[in-house]
Amino acid sequence: MARPAAPPQDTRTTVSEAVYRALRRDVITLRHPPGAALTEHQLALRYGSSRVPVREACRRLQQEGLLAVVPYKGYFVSRISVQEIADCFDLRLVLETHAVARACDRATEVDLERLARDAAVEYVPDDFDSYVDFLEHNLEFHIRVAELGGNRRLVTSLRDLLWSMQRFFFLGLDVGDFAGEMRSEHEELLELVRRGAKVEAVDCVRRQIERSRERIQRALVEGRIDLTVT
């Protein structure tokens, strides 16, 4: 008996998703820098679509805090403040160290094997596409470690936080080649969680977060982006 035909794909949804991903990538990699003015017409031309998919993509990015809309003027890329970066890292320390401590009590060998692929991903310096790919895998790695702890509210909060910090992480990647160092950090963390070494795992995460903060601070010192000091 022949299988029923697959339902036709919603072309508009597909285009909207493509525009959203492309626009988000360009915001995260600072091709659209903080404060930049964007119009639906301009974005439609850039991403080869009509205004409807652009409008949907911009709506999603507004919800994520990456775009702001000003009536009768258009969209603006949300600015980044030094205080925002500091606040985000302080919150990340609280959430992620607690998540890792829980993971040490609950993770199984099967769980950890599934994380190995994300842990092994590296980026290529000066290759923005590889930055985006790395950031996506890096996000999933940290979220999946948190998921091992079994606290869904904590996972949701951490995902939202890390998602909003992607632009910060991009700044840290672009100051040098830390690909091997970051891979080693991930692999070290997996091994500590595998052993149930809670104190060491928490310390490992704390060191990784502080190194990430230091890389971003270095980017600011080098003037890679103008930030609002608040």
KOLSESE-807932 format. One record per residue (C-alpha): x, y, z. Coordinates in steps of 0.1 Angstrom, whole numbers, padded with zeros to 4 digits, always signed. Layout:
% residues N
XYZ...
***
This chain:
% residues 230
+0000+0000+0000+0014+0034-0010+0023+0058+0017+0003+0090+0019+0020+0120+0004+0037+0143+0029+0017+0176+0035+0030+0205+0015+0055+0227+0034+0044+0262+0042+0066+0283+0020+0060+0315+0039+0070+0298+0072+0102+0285+0055+0111+0319+0042+0104+0336+0075+0126+0311+0093+0154+0316+0068+0152+0354+0072+0151+0351+0109+0182+0329+0111+0201+0351+0087+0191+0384+0104+0199+0369+0139+0233+0357+0127+0241+0392+0114+0230+0408+0146+0250+0384+0168+0282+0387+0146+0278+0425+0147+0273+0429+0110+0243+0449+0122+0261+0467+0151+0243+0479+0183+0222+0510+0176+0220+0504+0138+0188+0515+0121+0170+0489+0100+0140+0491+0078+0118+0464+0064+0125+0475+0028+0163+0474+0034+0161+0440+0051+0139+0425+0024+0164+0435-0002+0193+0422+0018+0177+0388+0025+0158+0384-0008+0123+0382+0006+0091+0402+0008+0084+0424+0038+0061+0398+0055+0089+0374+0064+0111+0403+0075+0083+0416+0098+0080+0382+0114+0117+0378+0118+0119+0412+0134+0091+0404+0158+0109+0373+0170+0141+0393+0175+0122+0419+0194+0110+0392+0218+0146+0381+0223+0157+0416+0231+0180+0420+0200+0158+0445+0182+0137+0475+0193+0110+0492+0172+0104+0529+0171+0070+0539+0156+0073+0556+0122+0111+0552+0123+0117+0514+0120+0138+0489+0139+0170+0495+0158+0196+0469+0169+0195+0469+0207+0224+0485+0224+0247+0467+0248+0258+0483+0281+0288+0474+0302+0264+0470+0332+0242+0445+0312+0273+0424+0305+0283+0424+0342+0247+0415+0353+0244+0387+0328+0277+0371+0339+0268+0374+0376+0235+0356+0370+0252+0330+0348+0276+0321+0376+0246+0315+0400+0226+0295+0375+0253+0274+0359+0273+0264+0389+0241+0252+0406+0231+0233+0374+0264+0215+0372+0263+0205+0408+0229+0189+0402+0242+0172+0370+0270+0155+0390+0244+0137+0411+0222+0126+0382+0241+0122+0350+0245+0088+0334+0272+0075+0310+0246+0076+0282+0238+0112+0289+0275+0122+0288+0282+0104+0256+0255+0124+0239+0273+0156+0249+0306+0146+0235+0298+0159+0200+0289+0194+0211+0320+0195+0234+0343+0187+0205+0332+0216+0182+0358+0243+0176+0357+0275+0156+0381+0289+0130+0395+0324+0138+0383+0352+0115+0356+0329+0100+0323+0344+0111+0302+0314+0099+0322+0291+0120+0317+0315+0150+0279+0311+0146+0282+0273+0143+0304+0272+0174+0281+0295+0194+0251+0273+0186+0269+0241+0197+0284+0258+0227+0249+0270+0238+0235+0234+0234+0264+0220+0253+0258+0242+0284+0220+0237+0282+0223+0199+0280+0246+0198+0309+0220+0218+0329+0192+0194+0317+0210+0166+0334+0202+0182+0367+0165+0177+0361+0153+0212+0371+0133+0224+0341+0127+0260+0354+0165+0264+0359+0171+0251+0323+0146+0276+0309+0162+0305+0327+0197+0295+0317+0187+0290+0281+0171+0325+0279+0201+0340+0295+0227+0324+0273+0206+0331+0242+0206+0368+0251+0244+0367+0257+0254+0354+0222+0266+0388+0210+0289+0391+0241+0303+0357+0234+0310+0366+0198+0331+0395+0210+0352+0371+0231+0358+0348+0202+0371+0375+0179+0400+0386+0202+0421+0355+0195+0422+0318+0189+0408+0301+0220+0392+0272+0201+0415+0245+0215+0413+0260+0250+0375+0261+0250+0372+0225+0237+0395+0214+0265+0374+0232+0291+0343+0214+0278+0360+0180+0278+0374+0186+0313+0339+0195+0326+0324+0163+0311+0350+0142+0328+0344+0158+0362+0306+0153+0359+0312+0117+0348+0332+0111+0380+0306+0129+0401+0333+0153+0413+0309+0180+0423+0333+0205+0439+0358+0203+0411+0331+0205+0384+0316+0237+0400+0351+0252+0402+0357+0242+0365+0325+0260+0354+0333+0290+0375+0368+0293+0359+0353+0289+0324+0328+0316+0330+0354+0340+0343+0377+0333+0313+0348+0341+0290+0342+0373+0309+0379+0382+0306+0379+0376+0268+0349+0400+0265+0366+0426+0287+0396+0424+0265+0375+0430+0234+0361+0461+0251+0395+0474+0260+0406+0469+0224+0377+0491+0213+0360+0464+0191+0327+0479+0199+0314+0511+0215+0293+0504+0245+0271+0525+0267+0286+0528+0302+0258+0526+0327
***
